[in-house]
Amino acid sequence: MRTAEELRADFEAYVGALPLSSSLGRLEEALRYSLEPGGKRIRPVLCLAVTQATGGDFEQALPAAAALELVHTFSLVHDDLPAMDDDSERRGRPSAHVAFGEGVALLAGDAMLAEAVRLALTYDDPGVARELVDATLGMLGGQYLDITGDDGDLAELHRLKTGRLFAASVGLGLRVAGVADEDQGPWRAFGADVGLLFQVVDDILDGDGVSLRLPPDAVSQLADSAADRAREHLDAVREDTGVLRGLVDAVASRTA
């Protein structure tokens, strides 16, 4: 059983050597710039850990995990654009549109999404690509609610914008491992609560979202409850979930 750090290292090695379409030409530079190490990689590591825990070969899940990270990174590149959040810095260095220009950043994000779908389609199971595409559409729906200020239902916004990719992290891991649909319930519930936990902690750290709408004690209770439920879902399965429990603990105790 590989640890979370080992899975993260395996993922970095895979992504670093990931072949991209030759049609991209010099656009590949902008794509790799944004995909380079620096993020937490929590989504791909979660995907690999679920595949491993459910008896699959984590190496078989590397393309799915990379597809997931490509979608996540594409969303960040587009979020940083002046038309969206207008952020000039990402992960301690200039955002893609600052480094390469807005047009190139826009195209790099588009290319990441296309490369993600290409990777998902390398599996014999078409459910892998469906899982990824459905999650991406949900994420985009959440982003629409965010940028239009339609955030009256903050729980729904978070479920879509952040939660759908976390749910897909688990779903993709299950599909690669070949877990039957009727056995996926606790795992799917786990993915939903980990996504909620991540977003609530994010809001606490950024001082926005639920942290602006609820008293501090209530926000902390929301995070604690999501973490507790995630652990309870893992209690409901027979597999070795030690790595996944460690991921829950790491998300719950984030300070940056």
C-alpha positions in Angstrom: 0.0 0.0 0.0 1.6 3.2 -1.2 1.4 6.3 1.0 -0.2 9.6 0.0 3.2 11.1 -0.5 4.4 8.2 -2.7 1.2 8.5 -4.8 1.8 12.2 -5.1 5.4 11.5 -6.3 4.2 8.9 -8.8 1.6 11.4 -10.1 4.2 14.2 -10.5 6.5 11.8 -12.4 3.6 10.8 -14.7 2.4 14.3 -15.4 5.9 15.5 -15.9 6.4 13.0 -18.7 2.9 13.2 -20.1 3.0 13.4 -23.9 0.8 16.1 -25.3 -0.6 16.5 -28.8 2.0 17.7 -31.3 -0.7 19.9 -32.8 -0.3 22.3 -29.8 3.1 23.4 -31.0 4.5 26.1 -28.8 1.2 26.4 -26.9 2.5 23.4 -25.0 4.8 25.7 -23.0 1.9 27.6 -21.5 0.0 24.4 -20.8 3.0 22.8 -18.9 3.7 26.1 -17.1 0.3 25.9 -15.4 0.4 22.2 -14.9 3.9 22.1 -13.2 4.2 21.2 -9.5 3.0 23.7 -7.0 -0.5 22.6 -6.2 -1.7 20.3 -3.5 -2.7 17.6 -6.0 -5.4 16.5 -3.6 -7.8 15.5 -6.4 -5.5 13.1 -8.3 -4.0 11.6 -5.1 -7.5 11.0 -3.9 -8.3 9.2 -7.2 -5.2 7.1 -7.0 -5.8 6.3 -3.3 -9.4 5.1 -4.0 -8.3 2.9 -6.8 -5.6 1.4 -4.6 -7.9 1.0 -1.6 -10.6 -0.8 -3.7 -8.1 -3.4 -5.0 -7.2 -1.8 -8.3 -3.7 -1.0 -9.7 -3.1 2.7 -9.0 -0.9 2.9 -12.1 -3.9 2.2 -14.2 -5.6 5.2 -12.6 -2.8 7.6 -13.5 -4.3 8.8 -16.8 -7.7 9.4 -15.1 -6.0 11.3 -12.3 -4.1 13.4 -14.8 -7.3 14.1 -16.7 -8.8 15.3 -13.5 -5.9 17.6 -12.7 -6.0 19.0 -16.2 -9.6 19.9 -15.8 -8.9 21.5 -12.4 -5.9 23.4 -13.8 -7.9 24.6 -16.8 -10.5 26.0 -14.5 -7.8 27.9 -12.5 -6.2 29.4 -15.7 -9.6 30.6 -16.8 -10.6 31.8 -13.3 -7.5 34.0 -13.2 -8.3 35.8 -16.4 -9.3 39.5 -16.2 -12.8 38.7 -17.4 -13.2 36.4 -14.4 -11.4 36.9 -11.1 -8.5 38.9 -12.5 -5.8 37.3 -10.4 -2.2 38.2 -11.4 -0.6 35.4 -9.3 -1.1 31.7 -8.9 0.9 29.4 -6.7 3.5 32.0 -5.9 4.3 33.1 -9.5 2.6 35.1 -12.3 -0.7 33.7 -13.5 -0.8 32.2 -17.0 -2.3 35.3 -18.6 0.3 37.5 -17.0 3.1 35.2 -18.2 1.9 34.5 -21.7 -0.9 36.9 -22.5 -4.7 36.5 -22.2 -5.2 34.9 -25.6 -2.6 32.3 -25.0 -3.8 31.5 -21.5 -7.4 31.1 -22.8 -6.1 28.6 -25.5 -4.0 26.8 -23.0 -7.0 26.3 -20.7 -9.0 25.0 -23.7 -6.2 22.6 -24.6 -6.1 21.2 -21.1 -9.7 20.4 -21.3 -9.3 18.6 -24.6 -6.2 16.7 -23.4 -8.2 15.7 -20.3 -11.0 14.2 -22.4 -8.4 12.5 -24.7 -6.9 10.8 -21.6 -10.3 9.7 -20.3 -11.1 8.1 -23.6 -8.0 5.8 -23.4 -10.0 3.6 -21.1 -12.2 0.7 -22.4 -14.9 1.8 -20.0 -16.8 4.8 -21.5 -18.0 5.6 -18.0 -14.6 7.1 -17.2 -15.1 9.8 -19.8 -18.7 10.3 -18.8 -17.7 10.7 -15.2 -15.1 13.4 -16.1 -17.4 15.3 -18.5 -20.3 15.3 -16.1 -18.1 16.6 -13.3 -16.7 19.3 -15.6 -20.2 20.5 -16.6 -21.2 20.6 -13.0 -18.1 22.6 -12.1 -18.8 25.1 -14.9 -22.4 25.5 -13.7 -21.0 26.3 -10.3 -18.6 28.8 -11.7 -21.5 30.5 -13.6 -23.4 30.9 -10.3 -20.2 32.4 -8.8 -19.4 35.0 -11.4 -23.0 36.1 -11.8 -23.4 36.6 -8.1 -26.2 34.0 -7.9 -24.9 32.6 -4.7 -28.1 32.6 -2.6 -27.8 28.8 -2.3 -24.1 28.7 -1.3 -24.3 24.9 -0.6 -25.4 24.3 -4.2 -22.7 26.5 -5.5 -20.0 24.7 -3.5 -21.5 21.3 -4.5 -21.1 22.2 -8.1 -18.0 24.3 -8.3 -15.8 22.4 -5.9 -17.7 19.3 -5.0 -18.2 17.8 -8.4 -14.5 17.4 -9.1 -13.9 15.8 -5.6 -16.8 13.5 -6.3 -15.2 12.6 -9.6 -11.9 12.0 -7.9 -13.6 9.1 -6.1 -15.8 8.1 -9.0 -12.9 7.8 -11.4 -10.9 5.8 -8.9 -13.9 3.4 -8.5 -14.4 3.0 -12.2 -10.7 2.3 -12.9 -10.8 -0.4 -10.1 -13.9 -1.9 -11.6 -16.1 -1.5 -8.5 -19.7 -2.5 -9.1 -22.2 0.3 -9.1 -24.2 -1.3 -6.2 -21.0 -1.2 -4.0 -20.2 2.5 -4.7 -22.6 4.2 -2.3 -20.4 4.8 0.7 -17.5 5.8 -1.5 -19.6 8.3 -3.4 -20.9 9.8 -0.1 -17.3 10.0 1.1 -16.3 12.0 -2.0 -19.2 14.4 -1.5 -18.2 15.1 2.1 -14.5 15.5 1.4 -15.4 18.0 -1.3 -17.5 20.0 1.2 -14.8 19.8 3.8 -12.2 21.1 1.4 -14.4 24.1 0.4 -15.4 25.0 4.0 -11.7 25.0 5.0 -10.9 27.0 1.9 -13.5 29.6 2.9 -12.1 29.8 6.4 -8.6 30.4 5.1 -9.7 32.9 2.5 -12.2 34.7 4.8 -15.1 34.4 2.3 -18.0 32.1 1.4 -19.5 30.4 4.5 -17.1 32.2 6.8 -18.9 35.5 5.9 -22.4 34.1 6.5 -22.1 32.0 9.6 -20.6 32.6 13.0 -17.0 31.2 13.4 -18.2 28.4 15.7 -20.8 27.4 13.2 -18.3 27.3 10.4 -15.9 25.2 12.4 -18.7 22.9 13.3 -19.6 22.6 9.6 -16.1 21.5 8.8 -15.9 19.1 11.7 -19.2 17.5 10.8 -18.1 17.0 7.1 -14.8 15.4 8.3 -16.7 13.2 10.7 -19.1 12.0 8.1 -16.3 11.3 5.6 -14.6 9.1 8.2 -17.9 7.4 8.9 -18.3 6.6 5.3 -14.9 5.0 5.3 -16.0 3.0 8.4 -18.8 1.5 6.2 -16.4 -0.2 3.8 -14.2 -3.2 4.5 -11.1 -2.1 2.5 -7.9 -0.6 4.0 -8.7 3.1 4.0 -5.7 4.3 6.0 -4.3 6.5 3.2 -7.7 8.1 2.6 -8.2 8.8 6.3 -4.9 10.5 6.3 -6.1 12.7 3.4 -9.2 13.6 5.3 -7.1 14.6 8.3 -4.7 16.6 6.1 -7.6 18.6 4.5 -9.2 19.2 7.9 -6.0 20.6 9.4 -5.0 22.8 6.4 -3.5 26.1 7.3 -2.6 27.3 3.8 
